[in-house]
C-alpha cells in the first residue's frame, strides 16, 4: 500500500500518526501541491518514521512515476479540487483536506471526476474521530436526546500569524469553508437531516493584517423537519487561552440536551437527575479506517457523498455571507 | 407613591420583591388585565406584605378611581400594549412586562401614546439586573474584551404545562418575543450597536399539546459595524435538569471573550493567563430604580426607547421566522 503526500498546508499529520500502525503501508513520495510549499519539514517527519520517500517538485510526475495507491492531499485550500481530480483520474484513492473544493464549479467537476473513477475519496473531517465528538454522536444515535430540534455549534481559534495564502480568497477559500466546515459537518452528521437553507455573515475587520481572511462569522442553517442549526466561527480566541481551539456542540432534542465542550460530553435527559458527564469511547483512527476501506475491509466514518455535500453547504454559506441573502439548497 | 397591579401573567413579582423596601410606596389596587386572569393569589401576596389593596374587576375603573402613580402591567402578552396605552394616557407611569407589544401596529400606537404622555415607561428586562449579567455588562463597558465582533445568546426553558393563553399567537405573541426578547436585548445592550437585519426560524413541532407555541427557535442578527449575534431559544430543557432555565451569553471581542453561564461570569483576554471567573457585583433593584426615576432621582437601566427598540427587533425576528426571509431594519 503505497502512500504519497501532496502538500503540507493542512492535516497530513492525520495520515502520519496512523500509518505507522499499518505494517503494509508506507510513504513512498512527497511533493508540493501548491507553488511555494516548502516540503522539507514533512520530508524529515516521514524519514523519522523510518520511510524513505522520494521527494518530487511536481506532484503529477510523482503520481505517474510512483503510481501510489493513496494520495494524501493538503495543499493551499483553493487547490484541493484540481489536485484531487488529477489523483482520481489515475484511479488513486484520495484522502483530501476539507473543503474538497472552494468554488461551485470545481466542486461539480470534482464530483464528475469521482463518479468516473473507481477510487475512493474521503475529506479530512477528523473531528468526527475525536473521542468526545464520536462518543456524543453515538449517544445521539442511541436516542438519548430523542428527536433533534436545534443545534448550536462553535469553532473558535487563535489567529496567531497565518501563512500568506490565508490572506487571499482564491488560495484560502474563506473562513466558513476552512474553519466552519467542521461545525457544518456536525450539524449534518449528528442530525441526519438535509440542509434546506442558509443565512450567513462574515467579517474581515480586526484581522490583524491578514488581508481578506474573515475572523468572525455566523451561519444559520435550516434543515429538513424544521431542525435549525447555528454555527459561530471566530479567530479571536486570546493568545493566552488554555488551548488553541474551543470546539463546542449543543444538541437539543425532544428528550434531552447533549453538549460537547472542553473535550468532554455532558448529557441531560428525562431519565437523568441533573447533568451527567459521559465516559469517552476509545479513539478510532481515521486514516487506518480509510486504508481498510481501500482494501475492501470496512468503511470509514466519512463517505465521498458526505465530503461533497458538506463542502456544498460551506460554499452556500459563504455565498450567503458574500451576497447577504438566504441561499436555498 | 400609589402602585396598582394589572394582571398576573408575567413578572409582577419584580415589583413586589422591591416595593417593600420603599417606605413611601404601597400597592393600592389590583385588577386583571385580560379576561380570565385569576387575581386571588396576587391579592393574597400583596396582603401578606402588609398592604390593603382594593380588588377591581376592571382595570380602567381602577385607574380612574385609585389614580395611581405607577401601574405594573403583566396580563396576557398580547394585551400589554392596549392596557399600557390606557395607563399612559392617564399620565400614569408604566412598568410593563416585555414584549411591550406583539404587533407592529400596536407598537407604533404605543410609541405615539408614550410620546404624547409625560409618564415614564420601562419594560421588565429584569435579567439586566441579575448580578451575573450586570457584572458582565460592566466588564464589557470597561473594555475587557475590546471591540465586540460576535455574540451567542441562549435561552433554554423547561416547558411544563403552560396556561391556555400561551397556546394562541394572539394572546401569547410567540416564543421569540416572549422568551427570546431577553437574549435579543442582550445583543443590543452589550454591543451598543444598531440592528441591521434578522433571519430567524421557529417551530411548534413536539410542543406537547401547546397549540401554536413554538418550542424551538433560532435568530441571526446583523448589527452595525459588521457585528453578528445568534439567539438560540428552546422550551426543551428536561424536567429533571437542575434549574428551570439555562441563560447564556458569549461575547467575542478583539481583546477577549466573556461568557455568562450557570449564573457566573468567565473572562479570557490578552492580559489573563487561562480563564478567570469574575466576582459578581451586588444586586441592584429594578423596580426601586424605576420608582426613583419617577421621583426624578435617577435613571433605571432600561429606557422607554430601549423597550420599544428591542420589541421591534423581536417582532421583526418573528416576522422573519413566519415568512422565512431576511427582514431589514
Contacts between the chains, C-beta under 8 A, distances in Angstrom:
chain1	res1	chain2	res2	distance
A	147	B	206	6.6
A	149	B	203	6.9
A	149	B	205	7.3
A	149	B	206	6.5
A	149	B	215	7.3
A	149	B	216	4.3
A	149	B	234	7.0
A	149	B	236	6.2
A	150	B	216	4.6
A	150	B	218	6.5
A	150	B	232	6.3
A	150	B	234	5.5
A	150	B	236	7.3
A	152	B	152	7.2
A	152	B	154	7.1
A	152	B	230	7.4
A	152	B	232	5.1
A	154	B	152	7.1
A	156	B	252	7.3
A	156	B	257	7.4
A	197	B	324	7.6
A	199	B	199	3.9
A	199	B	220	5.6
A	199	B	326	6.5
A	201	B	220	7.2
A	201	B	222	5.3
A	201	B	226	7.6
A	201	B	228	4.8
A	203	B	149	6.9
A	203	B	226	3.9
A	203	B	228	7.4
A	205	B	149	7.3
A	205	B	225	7.6
A	205	B	226	5.5
A	206	B	147	6.6
A	206	B	149	6.4
A	206	B	254	4.7
A	215	B	149	7.3
A	216	B	149	4.3
A	216	B	150	4.6
A	216	B	226	7.7
A	216	B	228	6.5
A	216	B	252	6.9
A	217	B	228	7.5
A	218	B	150	6.5
A	218	B	220	6.0
A	218	B	228	4.1
A	218	B	229	7.6
A	218	B	230	5.7
A	219	B	220	7.9
A	220	B	199	5.6
A	220	B	201	7.2
A	220	B	218	6.0
A	220	B	219	7.9
A	220	B	220	3.9
A	220	B	230	7.2
A	222	B	201	5.3
A	222	B	324	7.9
A	225	B	205	7.6
A	226	B	201	7.6
A	226	B	203	3.9
A	226	B	205	5.5
A	226	B	216	7.6
A	228	B	201	4.8
A	228	B	203	7.4
A	228	B	216	6.5
A	228	B	217	7.5
A	228	B	218	4.1
A	229	B	218	7.6
A	230	B	152	7.4
A	230	B	218	5.7
A	230	B	220	7.2
A	230	B	230	4.6
A	230	B	232	6.1
A	232	B	150	6.4
A	232	B	152	5.1
A	232	B	230	6.1
A	232	B	250	7.7
A	232	B	252	8.0
A	234	B	149	7.0
A	234	B	150	5.5
A	234	B	252	5.1
A	236	B	149	6.2
A	236	B	150	7.3
A	236	B	252	5.1
A	236	B	253	7.0
A	236	B	254	6.7
A	236	B	257	6.8
A	237	B	257	6.7
A	237	B	268	7.5
A	238	B	255	7.4
A	238	B	256	5.5
A	238	B	257	6.7
A	238	B	268	4.9
A	238	B	269	5.4
A	238	B	270	5.4
A	238	B	272	7.6
A	239	B	270	6.6
A	240	B	268	7.2
A	240	B	269	7.8
A	240	B	270	6.6
A	240	B	271	7.7
A	240	B	272	6.2
A	240	B	273	5.3
A	240	B	274	7.1
A	241	B	257	7.8
A	241	B	268	5.0
A	241	B	274	7.3
A	241	B	275	7.4
A	242	B	274	5.1
A	242	B	275	6.7
A	250	B	232	7.8
A	252	B	156	7.3
A	252	B	216	6.9
A	252	B	232	8.0
A	252	B	234	5.1
A	252	B	236	5.1
A	253	B	236	7.0
A	254	B	206	4.7
A	254	B	236	6.7
A	255	B	238	7.4
A	256	B	238	5.6
A	257	B	156	7.3
A	257	B	236	6.8
A	257	B	237	6.7
A	257	B	238	6.7
A	257	B	241	7.8
A	268	B	237	7.5
A	268	B	238	4.9
A	268	B	240	7.2
A	268	B	241	5.0
A	269	B	238	5.4
A	269	B	240	7.8
A	270	B	238	5.4
A	270	B	239	6.6
A	270	B	240	6.6
A	271	B	240	7.7
A	272	B	238	7.6
A	272	B	240	6.2
A	273	B	240	5.3
A	274	B	240	7.1
A	274	B	241	7.4
A	274	B	242	5.1
A	275	B	241	7.4
A	275	B	242	6.6
A	324	B	197	7.6
A	324	B	222	7.9
A	324	B	326	7.8
A	325	B	326	6.6
A	326	B	199	6.5
A	326	B	324	7.8
A	326	B	325	6.6
A	326	B	326	6.0
